[in-house]
Amino acid sequence: MATLIEAALRVVKRVAPVYYGTATGGSTTTLIDTLNSEQQGFYDNGVIWLLSGSNPGEWVDILSFGNGTFTFKSAVTPTIAAGDKYACITSDWERKDLRSAVNEACKSISKIYTSDSTLVVVADAEEYTLPTGVSDVRRVEVAENTASPYGYVVNAYWQENNGTLRFHPDYIPDQAAGNKIRVWYAAMHPDLDDTTSLYWSIDDMQWAAVLYLLQYKNIITGKDNEWVVDMTNKAEAENLIAMRHLKRPLSRTPYLAGAFG
């Protein structure tokens, strides 16, 4: 899956000109591109993505630009070398705003499903306290084996109530005590840092992220900005198309509909 940094570059391309170039030299705090002839200060406080070489997949804030040299606000390791590919934008969009837009878009699309395997079978136990942070349970599986491969099998006879997983008295897990119980549940997309991957694909979330960026720009520039209005309308339409085919989290096991005493 794509990283937040990759997603941010895809998203900003929808709303801003992105320059792609090749370094002719550099250091841990600079990238030199003698073919980039933009004027002094053009990329000051912008963002640069390192696309190849020894630092692929990194991005950094630009302190200043002049005479084809980008100076970074923080160092990268190892040194930028001739032939390294990069992409950059001006200060119209800040790195913190791009990061926030990607995170908020991932959360807004839908809950994701994930699993927790910290519960274990207790002999003759009907109720289990769910681990902290686990709720909205969708499926419960019990391991047949004590070690990998665990051979998980579905137990569909359970209810969730106030942090407790309760099995039907006739369908209490009968596997050996200590065997893992794997609980699948719906959760919000976690906040991403620069090293973690998105659950959703970039294609699924990019237009939602664009909407967040444009909402921010609307606050700054005012609602009379014709470009912002037009681009917002386009982003809303494209996001609706993306959402139509998006895979949703697991539905609950069918036996959950009926309560038991």
C-alpha positions in Angstrom: 0.0 0.0 0.0 1.0 3.6 -0.5 2.6 5.7 2.2 1.3 9.1 3.4 4.2 10.8 1.6 3.2 9.2 -1.7 -0.4 10.0 -1.2 0.4 13.7 -0.4 2.2 14.1 -3.7 -0.7 12.6 -5.7 -3.1 14.8 -3.9 -1.2 18.1 -4.2 -0.8 17.4 -8.0 -4.6 17.9 -8.2 -4.5 21.5 -6.8 -1.0 22.9 -7.6 1.8 22.8 -10.2 4.4 20.2 -9.3 7.9 20.6 -10.7 9.8 17.3 -11.4 13.6 17.5 -11.8 16.9 15.7 -11.5 19.6 16.7 -9.0 23.0 17.6 -10.4 24.5 17.5 -6.9 23.7 18.1 -3.3 24.5 17.3 0.4 22.4 16.3 3.4 20.9 19.7 3.5 20.8 20.8 -0.1 19.7 19.6 -3.5 21.2 21.3 -6.5 19.6 21.3 -9.9 21.3 23.6 -12.4 18.5 23.2 -14.8 15.9 24.6 -12.5 16.0 28.3 -13.5 13.2 29.6 -11.3 14.0 33.0 -9.6 15.5 33.5 -6.2 13.1 32.6 -3.4 10.5 30.9 -5.7 10.4 27.7 -3.7 11.1 29.2 -0.2 9.0 27.4 2.4 7.8 24.9 -0.1 8.0 21.1 0.0 10.3 18.8 -1.8 9.8 15.0 -2.4 12.9 12.8 -3.0 11.9 10.2 -5.5 15.0 8.1 -6.2 18.6 7.6 -5.2 19.5 6.9 -1.6 16.4 8.8 -0.1 13.4 7.6 -2.1 10.1 8.2 -0.4 11.2 11.1 1.8 9.9 14.7 1.9 11.3 17.7 3.6 10.4 21.4 4.0 12.4 23.9 1.9 14.1 26.7 3.8 15.2 28.7 0.7 15.9 28.4 -3.0 18.3 30.3 -5.2 20.6 29.7 -8.2 19.2 26.2 -8.7 19.9 25.2 -5.0 17.3 24.0 -2.6 18.3 24.4 1.1 16.3 22.1 3.4 15.0 23.0 6.9 16.2 19.7 8.2 18.9 17.3 7.0 18.3 14.0 5.2 20.6 11.0 5.2 22.5 10.0 3.2 23.7 12.8 0.9 21.8 13.9 -2.1 23.7 12.8 -5.3 23.6 13.7 -8.9 20.9 11.8 -10.8 18.5 11.7 -7.8 14.9 12.5 -9.0 12.7 14.9 -7.0 9.5 16.8 -7.1 8.7 20.1 -5.5 6.0 22.7 -4.9 5.9 26.3 -3.7 4.7 27.5 -0.3 1.0 27.6 -1.4 0.6 24.3 0.4 2.4 23.3 3.6 3.5 19.9 4.5 1.4 19.9 7.7 -1.7 20.7 5.6 -1.1 17.9 3.2 -0.5 15.4 6.0 -3.7 16.5 7.7 -5.7 16.3 4.5 -4.6 12.7 3.8 -5.3 11.6 7.4 -8.7 13.2 7.5 -9.6 11.7 4.1 -8.7 8.2 5.2 -10.8 8.6 8.3 -13.8 10.0 6.4 -14.1 7.3 3.8 -15.3 4.5 6.1 -14.2 2.5 9.1 -11.6 -0.2 8.4 -11.7 -3.7 9.8 -8.8 -5.0 11.9 -8.2 -7.8 14.3 -7.1 -8.4 17.9 -5.9 -11.8 19.1 -5.1 -11.0 22.8 -8.2 -12.9 24.2 -7.7 -16.6 24.9 -10.1 -19.4 25.7 -11.0 -19.8 29.3 -12.6 -23.2 30.1 -16.5 -22.9 30.4 -16.4 -19.1 30.1 -19.4 -17.5 28.6 -18.3 -13.8 28.8 -15.0 -12.1 27.9 -14.0 -8.5 28.5 -12.9 -7.0 25.2 -9.4 -5.4 25.0 -9.2 -1.7 25.4 -10.0 0.0 22.1 -11.8 -3.0 20.6 -15.5 -2.4 19.9 -18.0 -2.7 17.0 -17.1 -6.4 16.7 -17.9 -7.9 13.3 -16.5 -11.5 13.5 -15.1 -13.9 16.1 -12.8 -16.8 15.4 -11.3 -19.3 17.7 -8.0 -21.1 17.1 -8.0 -24.9 16.9 -4.2 -25.1 17.4 -1.9 -23.5 20.0 0.7 -22.4 17.5 0.8 -21.4 13.8 -1.0 -22.4 11.7 -3.7 -21.7 14.3 -6.6 -23.0 12.1 -9.1 -20.3 13.2 -12.8 -21.3 12.9 -15.7 -18.9 13.1 -18.0 -18.8 16.1 -21.1 -17.0 15.1 -23.1 -17.2 18.3 -22.1 -14.1 20.3 -23.2 -10.7 21.3 -21.3 -7.5 22.1 -22.5 -5.4 25.0 -20.8 -2.6 26.9 -17.3 -3.9 26.3 -18.2 -7.5 26.8 -18.2 -10.4 24.3 -20.8 -12.9 25.4 -21.2 -16.3 23.8 -24.5 -18.2 23.6 -24.5 -20.7 26.4 -24.8 -23.6 23.9 -21.9 -22.4 21.8 -19.2 -21.4 24.4 -15.8 -22.0 22.8 -14.9 -25.6 23.4 -11.3 -25.3 22.2 -8.5 -25.9 24.6 -8.0 -23.3 27.3 -5.3 -20.8 26.3 -6.1 -21.0 22.5 -6.3 -17.6 20.8 -9.7 -15.9 20.2 -9.4 -13.5 17.2 -11.8 -10.6 17.2 -12.4 -8.7 14.0 -13.8 -5.2 14.5 -14.5 -1.9 12.8 -12.2 0.9 13.7 -11.3 4.4 12.6 -8.3 4.6 10.2 -5.3 5.3 12.4 -3.4 8.5 12.1 -0.5 8.1 9.7 3.0 9.2 10.1 5.6 9.4 7.3 6.5 5.8 7.5 3.1 4.0 7.7 0.9 2.9 4.9 -2.6 3.8 4.0 -5.4 1.2 4.4 -7.2 2.7 1.5 -5.6 3.1 -2.0 -4.6 6.5 -3.2 -7.3 6.3 -5.9 -9.9 5.8 -3.2 -8.9 8.6 -1.0 -7.3 11.3 -3.2 -10.4 13.3 -3.9 -11.6 13.3 -0.3 -8.2 14.7 0.6 -8.4 17.3 -2.1 -11.8 18.4 -0.6 -10.1 18.9 2.8 -7.4 21.0 1.2 -9.8 23.1 -0.7 -12.0 23.7 2.4 -8.9 25.1 4.1 -8.0 27.2 1.1 -11.6 28.5 1.1 -11.2 29.7 4.6 -8.0 31.6 3.7 -9.1 33.1 0.4 -12.8 33.4 0.9 -15.8 31.9 -0.9 -15.5 34.2 -3.9 -12.4 32.5 -5.3 -13.8 31.1 -8.5 -11.0 28.5 -8.9 -11.6 27.1 -5.5 -15.4 26.8 -6.1 -14.9 25.1 -9.5 -12.2 22.7 -8.1 -14.4 21.9 -5.1 -17.3 20.9 -7.3 -15.0 18.7 -9.4 -13.5 17.1 -6.3 -17.0 16.4 -4.9 -18.1 14.7 -8.1 -14.9 12.6 -8.4 -15.1 11.6 -4.7 -18.7 10.3 -5.2 -17.5 8.2 -8.1 -14.7 6.8 -6.0 -17.0 5.9 -3.1 -19.3 3.9 -5.2 -17.0 1.0 -5.7 -15.1 1.2 -2.4 -14.9 -2.0 -0.3 -16.7 -1.6 3.0 -15.8 -3.3 6.3 -17.1 -6.8 7.2 -20.7 -7.1 7.9 -21.6 -8.7 11.2 -22.1 -12.4 11.5 -25.7 -13.3 10.6 -26.6 -15.0 13.9 -26.2 -11.7 15.7 -29.7 -10.5 14.8 -31.4 -12.7 17.4 -30.9 -11.9 21.1 -30.5 -14.7 23.6 -31.0 -14.7 27.3 
